[in-house]
Amino acid sequence: MSQSKYSIWLIPGEKDQNYLSQIIESLADNYGAPGFEPHATLFNSIQDIESAKTIISQMNYKPFQLKMSGLNQSENIWKTIFLELEIDPHLTLLNYIFDQVFDIEYDFKPHISLIYKKMDTQTKESIMSSLELKNTYLINGIAIVDTTGPVITWNKLHEVFWNF
C-alpha cells in the first residue's frame, strides 16, 4: 500500500465557497468529472501531518482576498480548467512557511481548479468562454487534506478558520 499524501489547502469563505461549488458541481455533472471542494493548494505531498498541524495551530492569520489574474487550462488533470491567482504577500509567506519545514519540491503556482477531467482543448476553450467569474475571492481558512487516493475519497483531516 502506498504511503499517505497530504495537501495543504486554502479554503474560501462561505459565500465564495458556495459560489465556486456551484461552478465545480455544474461542470462535474455536465462532463462526468468528480466533484471536489473549492480550494487553492498551498503545498502538496506532505507526509508528516503532525508537523503540518503544528504549523497551522501556530498561525495567527486573518482572512484575506485573492485576485484572479486569469482563467486558463492545461493538460495536467489537476489543472484542467483553473483560475490563476495573483501571487501576493499572504500567499508568498504561507507557502514559504511550509517550504521551510518540508523538504519537498513543490512548484507553487496559486490557482483554484474548476474541473478535473482529461478533455480536448476545444472543449476546454468552449467551457472557458461560457464562464463568467468573479475577480476576487475571500480566503478564511486552511486545511490538511488526505489526497492519497481518488478524488471522491479525499478527506479533510484538520481545518482552521480565521476571523477578522
C-alpha positions in Angstrom: 0.0 0.0 0.0 1.3 3.5 -0.9 2.2 6.0 1.8 -0.5 8.6 2.6 -0.1 12.0 1.0 -1.4 15.2 2.4 -2.1 18.6 0.9 -2.4 22.0 2.5 -5.4 23.8 1.1 -6.5 27.4 1.5 -10.3 27.5 1.9 -12.6 30.2 0.6 -15.1 32.0 2.8 -18.6 30.6 2.9 -20.0 32.9 0.2 -17.2 32.2 -2.2 -17.2 28.5 -1.3 -20.8 28.3 -2.3 -20.2 30.3 -5.5 -17.3 28.1 -6.6 -19.0 24.9 -5.5 -21.9 25.7 -7.9 -19.5 26.1 -10.8 -17.5 23.0 -9.9 -20.6 20.8 -9.4 -22.2 22.0 -12.6 -19.0 21.2 -14.6 -18.7 17.8 -12.9 -22.3 16.9 -13.7 -22.1 18.2 -17.3 -18.8 16.5 -18.1 -18.8 13.3 -15.9 -16.0 14.6 -13.7 -15.6 14.2 -9.9 -16.8 16.9 -7.7 -14.5 18.4 -5.1 -14.4 21.2 -2.6 -13.2 24.6 -3.9 -9.6 25.3 -2.7 -6.3 26.7 -3.6 -3.5 24.2 -2.9 -0.8 25.9 -0.8 1.5 22.9 -0.6 1.4 19.3 -1.7 2.8 15.8 -1.0 3.4 16.3 2.7 3.7 13.1 4.7 4.3 14.5 8.2 0.8 15.5 9.2 1.7 16.3 12.8 4.3 19.0 11.7 1.7 20.5 9.4 -0.9 20.6 12.3 1.7 22.3 14.5 2.4 25.0 11.9 -1.3 25.6 11.3 -2.1 25.8 15.0 0.6 28.5 15.5 -0.6 30.7 12.6 -2.2 34.0 13.6 -3.8 34.9 10.3 -6.8 37.0 9.3 -9.0 36.4 6.2 -7.6 37.9 3.0 -8.7 38.5 -0.6 -7.1 36.7 -3.5 -7.4 38.2 -7.0 -7.9 36.2 -10.1 -5.2 37.0 -12.8 -6.8 34.9 -15.5 -8.7 31.8 -16.5 -6.5 29.0 -18.0 -6.4 25.3 -19.0 -3.7 22.7 -19.2 -3.1 19.0 -19.9 -2.5 18.4 -16.2 -5.7 16.8 -14.9 -5.4 18.7 -11.6 -5.4 22.0 -13.6 -7.8 21.1 -16.5 -9.5 24.5 -16.2 -8.5 26.8 -13.4 -8.4 30.3 -12.1 -4.9 31.7 -11.9 -4.4 33.7 -8.8 -2.1 36.7 -8.3 0.8 36.0 -6.0 0.5 38.3 -3.1 2.4 38.7 0.3 -0.1 36.4 2.1 0.4 33.5 -0.4 4.2 34.0 -0.5 4.5 33.9 3.3 2.2 30.9 3.7 4.0 28.9 1.1 7.4 29.9 2.5 6.5 28.7 5.9 5.7 25.2 4.7 8.6 25.2 2.2 11.0 25.8 5.2 9.6 22.9 7.2 9.2 20.2 4.5 12.0 19.1 2.2 9.7 18.7 -0.8 10.0 20.3 -4.3 6.6 22.0 -4.9 6.2 24.3 -7.8 3.8 26.8 -6.2 1.6 28.4 -8.9 -1.5 29.5 -7.0 -4.8 28.6 -8.6 -8.3 27.3 -8.0 -9.2 24.4 -10.2 -12.8 24.1 -11.6 -12.7 20.7 -13.1 -10.5 17.5 -13.0 -11.0 15.7 -16.3 -9.0 14.8 -19.4 -10.6 16.6 -22.3 -9.6 18.1 -25.6 -8.5 21.7 -26.0 -11.6 22.7 -28.0 -13.9 21.5 -25.2 -11.9 23.3 -22.5 -11.9 26.5 -24.5 -15.7 26.2 -25.0 -16.2 25.8 -21.3 -13.9 28.7 -20.5 -15.7 31.0 -22.9 -19.0 30.2 -21.2 -17.8 31.0 -17.7 -18.4 34.4 -16.0 -16.2 34.6 -12.9 -15.6 37.0 -10.1 -12.3 38.7 -9.8 -11.7 38.3 -6.1 -12.1 35.5 -3.5 -12.0 35.7 0.2 -9.8 33.1 1.9 -10.6 32.5 5.5 -9.3 29.0 6.4 -6.6 26.4 5.9 -6.9 22.7 5.9 -4.9 19.5 5.8 -6.4 17.1 3.3 -5.6 13.4 2.7 -5.3 13.4 -1.1 -3.8 9.8 -1.3 -6.5 8.1 -3.4 -9.1 9.1 -5.9 -10.8 12.5 -5.7 -14.0 11.1 -4.2 -12.1 9.7 -1.3 -10.2 12.9 -0.4 -10.8 13.7 3.2 -10.2 16.9 5.3 -8.3 15.8 8.4 -7.7 19.2 10.1 -9.2 22.6 9.4 -8.8 26.1 11.0 -10.8 29.1 10.1 -9.5 32.7 10.6 -11.6 35.5 11.9 -11.4 39.2 11.1 
